[in-house]
Amino acid sequence: MAKLLKDLYNESYIKLLTTNIKKYFESFDEVSFSNTIFNDTWESLELKERMRHISVTLRAYLPDNYISALGILKSTSSHLCLDYGLENIIFQDFVEVFGLDEFDSSIDALEHFTKTSSSEFAIRQFILKYPDETMGVMKKWASNENEHVRRLSCEGCRSRLPWAVALPKFKKDPTKVLEILEILQDDKSEYVRKSVANNINDISKDNPTIVISLVQKWIGQTVLKDKMLKHGARTLLKQSDTRILSLFGYKKIDDIQIIDFEVSSNVRMGEELEFSFSLTSQQGSGKVRVEYILEFVRLREKKSKKVFMIAEGNCQSKIKQFAKKYSFKPITTRKYYSGTHNIYIIVNGEELASKSFELID
């Protein structure tokens, strides 16, 4: 059985943590702290609950003065290597819970902690409470020599960061976020550029026109930047937005057709849908983006669609064959229901073929 994420917080990690805290706080009671951590409720706690349990317990065993406690944790974190990146978020959680009234010291600590474990979640509480001050600091971080700090300046202000509290102000007006992206647009670190792309993608969900203008402004300057922009525009591309498709060279090609489209007529729950088709073009040229859309049955006669990539690039030959499969094996992120489903073949944002099939129990 695969190891559960919550089990990253285990006796080995707590031992490592307490040993290093003891180096900087001699009166730290390692035994009592560990006993408090591994209490009767420990096994029932999930990942984030365990993280919060540890950070709250730390507050009870460290000096009452927040600044003093923070100094001990900063020294401790420097000795916990990147191999414990996820586990070490307890330090940022400590700042998020107990440090909101100590802006300068807490912000400095988050910059320090992010070098071994990202502060992207904790910083958001400071953005919500001190929007102008925090974004001013993050804008400075965008020019920091450390790539982890630069990434934090971007990742921390994503309006829709997964598993984090949303930033509604930036959903409405991403101007302050764009100032940071402007600084990071040519960052030498792929780690940072990926964060920029994800931030752009978040913005596109609430402000598509802004992202289209951004792509139009930045596209064609470097190969790396074009790759970043394309990843950032992925939601708009999947939505077949003709404006963004055109910017990336995916224009309507009049002579393209889909032939020999074959789809399994019946698929049993847990098995695979198989489908194939050929793409033909008299000219055999042009930049193409080939996708398929599955329209799923939902409860109460509702349906939902999801887009999947098949291939993209220059169409060099006059005929190109494709064969794909989609598994209806149950997964935790999607529940399947029996009934009539539909599949659509999309080329450069245009639906060129469709068929129906039955998913049966």
N, C-alpha and C positions, 0 to 999 in steps of 0.2 A: 504494500500500500504506500502511495506517495506521502511524503512527510507534509503535515499541515503547516501552513505559514505561522500559525499561532505558536507552534512548537519551536520556532526560532528563539523565543523567550523560554529558556530552559535553565537547569541548574548550572550548566557549564557557563552560560553567558552571565548569569547573576554572580557566579564565583569570580569571573574575570572582572566584572564591574566593581564588586565590593573590594577586591584586592587592590585595584587601582585607586578607588576612593580613599582607602586606608592610607595610601602614601601621602595624601595631601590633607587628610583630616584624621589625626591620630585617635581621636575619641569616637570614631565611627564604630558602631556596634554591628559588626558583620553578621553575627549569628542571629541576633534579634531581627535585623533587617530581613535576612533570608527567610526566617520563620514567618514574618509578616507577609512577605511576598507569596510564599507557597502556603496560603491558608486554605480553609475548607472550600472556598469558592473558585480557587485557581483553575481547576480542570474545566469548569463550565465557561470560563471567560474566553472570548474570541480575541483575535489579534489586537485590535484597537483598544479593547477593554483591558487587555493585559498591559499594553503600553501605558495607558492612563493610570492603571493600578500601580505600576512601578514608579512613574513620575510623581504621583501623589504621595506614595510612601517615602520617596526620597525627601520630600519636603519635611516630613516628620522626623527624619534622622539626620538632617543637615542643620547647620546653624540657623537660628531664627532670622537673622539678617539676610534678606534675599541676595544682596550684592555679594556677601561673603560666600553664600551657598553656590552662587553662580560661578564665582572664581574657582571653587573646588571642582565643579563639573567641567569647566573649560580645561583645566589642567588634566582631569581624568580622561576626557574625550580625546586628547592628543595622543593617548597611549592605546586607544582602541582602533585597530586598523580598519581599512576599507572593506575587509572581509565581513565586517559587521555593520554594513551600511544601513540596512533596514532596521536592525535592532537598535542602533544608536539614535533613532528618532526620539527616543525617550528624553534626550537632552533638549531638543526643540520643544517637545510637548511640555516639559517643565517650564520653559520660558513662556509658552502660550498660556498656560494655566495661571502662573504666578507672577509674570513679569509685565503685564500690560500697563501698569502704572509707573514703570521704570523704563521709559522709552529708550534713552541713549544706551544704557547698559544692556538692555535686552536686544536691541538691534545689533550692537557690537557682537553679542554672543551668537546671534543667529548667523552672522557672517562667518564667525569662527567655526561653528558647528557644521555649517553646510559643506565644508571642505572634506568632511568624512561621511556625512549623511545629510541629504537634502533638507533645507529649511522651508521648502515650498509650501507646506501646509500651515506651519506656525505663522509665517509672515503675513498670512491673509487676515488674521485677527488684527494685526497692526494697521493693515491697509484700511480695514473697516473702521477702526477707531481714530486713526491719524492719517487719512488719505493723502493729504498734500505732503506732510513730513516724510511719510514712508516712501511714497513714489519719488520724492526728491533724493532720498538715499539710494533707492534702487536704480535710479538713472545714473548715479555715480558708480554704482557697482557694475554697470554695463561696460565700463572701461577698466575694470579691475584686471590685474595680471593673471589671476587664478580663474580657470575656466568654470569651476564649480560656482564661484561667486557670480560670474557673468551669467551663467545659466539661471541662477536663482533670480536675477533681476528680471528675467523674462518669464520663467516658469511660474514664479510666485504670483504674477499679476494676470495669469490667464483667466479670462472671465468664466470659463467652464471647466476648470481643472477637475479631472475625474477624482472621485472619493474625497472631494474637498468642498468647503462652503463656497457658494457662488459669489461673484462680485457683480451685483446688479448695476452698479454705477458704470462699470466698464462695458456691460452689455449695451447700455443705452448710449454711452459716449466713450469710445476707446482712444481718445486723443492722447491721454497721458501714456497709455500703453504703446501707441505708435511712436512716440518720442524715443522709447527704449529700443523698439525694433529697428528704428532708423540707425541707431548706433551699432546694433548687432548684425545688420544685414550682410556684412562681409566677414563675419567672424571666422577666424582660422580653425576653430574647433567644430568638428561635425556634431559633437555632443550639444554644443550651443545652438548651432544652426537647426538641428532637429527641434529644439525647444521653440525657436523662432517660428518654424513651420507649424508646429502645433498651436501656437498662439494665434497665428494668422487664421488657421482653420477654425478656432473658436470664434474669432471675430466674424468670420464669414457666415456663421449661423444666425447672427443678429444684424449684421451690417454688410450684406453681400456687395453692395455698390462700392463701399470703401475698399474692400479687398480687391475687387476688379480694378479699381483705379491704382491701387498699390502694385498689383501685378503688371499693369500697363506701364507704370513708371520704372519698375526695376528689371523687367524681363529683357533678356538678350545681352546682358552685360558680362556675365561669366557663366560657365557651365555649372559650377557649384551653386550659384545663386538661382539659376533656372530650376535646378533639381529641388532646391529648398522651396521655391515658390510653387512648384507643381505639387509637392507634398502638402503645402499649406492650403492649396486650392482644391484638395481632394473631394471635399464635400460638394463644392459647386460643380466639379467635374462629374461626380456621380449623379447630380441632379440634372445633368445635361444642359447646364446653363450655356446658351449659345455664345454669349459674350466671352466667357472664360475659355470655352473650347476653341474659339477662334484665336485667342491670344496665344494658345499653345499649338496652333497650327492644325487643329482638327476642324476642318471645314466640310461642308456638305459636298459629297462627290456623287454627281448625278448618275453615273453609270454603274455604281455598285449595287449588286443584288445578292440575296440569300437564296440558295437553291438546296434541294435534297435535305430539307430540314426534317429530321427524324427524332421523335421523342417517345420514351416509354409510355404506353397508354395507361398502365396501372403500376403503381409502386406500393409495396407493402411497408407499413410503418417499421422503421429500423433498417430498411434496405436502401439501395441507391437508385436515384433517377439517372438514367443514361440518355444523353442527347448528342446529336451530331448535325453538322451542316457544312455547306461550302459557301465561301464568299467569292463572287466573281466580279471582275472588272475588265472592261474592254481595253482600257488604257494600261492597266496593270501598274498604276502609279498613284501616289498620293499618300498622305499621312493618315493612318486610321487608328481608331480606338474602338475595340470590339468588347462589348460587355453583354451580360445577360441579367435580366431581372426575374426574380421569382416572386410571384404574388401568392402569399400564403393565406390559407383559411384561418380565421380567428373565431372567437366565440360570438354568439348572437349575430351570425351572418356577416360579420365584419371581415375585412381583408387588409393585409399589410404587404408592402413591397420591400425587397432588399436587392441592392445592386451588387453584382460580382464582376470582377475583371476577368477577361479571357486573354486578350493580347493587345499590344499596341506597337506601332512602328510604321515604317514605310511599306506599302503594299507593292512589292516588286514583281510578283507573278500575277497572271490573269485569273488564277483560281487558287484559293487557299482553303484547305480542309481543316475542320476543327471537330474534336470529340471530347466531351466533358462528362463528369459525373458529379452528382450532389448527393450527399448522404443524409438520409432522414433518421439517422441514429439519434436517440434522445440526448440532448445536451442541457446543461444547467441554464444557459442564457436564452434558450428558445424552446417553447413548447409547441409541438405539432398537433394538428387536428385533422381528422379525415375529411375528405370532400374534394371538390374540384379545384385544382390549383392551375395557375397559368404561368407560362414562361415566355419571355420576350427577348428577342435578339436586337441589340442596340449597336449601331455603328455611327460614330461621331455625333452621338446624342439623338439620333433618329431611330425610331422603331421600324425595323425592316421585316420582321417576321414574328409570329406568335403562335402558340399552340396550348391546348389544355391537356391535363392528365389527372388521373384520380389517385389520391392517396388513401389507401384502405387499411383498416385495422388488421 
